[in-house]
Amino acid sequence: MFWKNRRNDCAHAKGNTISYPHVESFWLFLQSNLPKFVVNGGREFILQGIKNHFDPTRTPVGTTIDPSINKIKTSIDVVDY
């Protein structure tokens, strides 16, 4: 909600000032949450990535699965583990 309101401040020429702290905070927010911004949600994205990893027609045998595993913490809520 906060970032939606900041977007509206910018897009609709509201009277609120947008400065470098907003930009830096938004950048950190994006970096931390980027894996969650996917169609159908984070869990489905991760599960499909794991399925694709173990499909030899999509991923060469011997390729590390670490990138998919590393996304779990930021893409899936703990209650969904």
ABEGO torsion letter per residue (X at the ends): XAAAAAAAAAAAGBABBBBAAAAAAAAAAAAAAAAABBBGEAAAAAAAAAAAAABAAABBBGBBAAAAAAAAAAABBAAAX
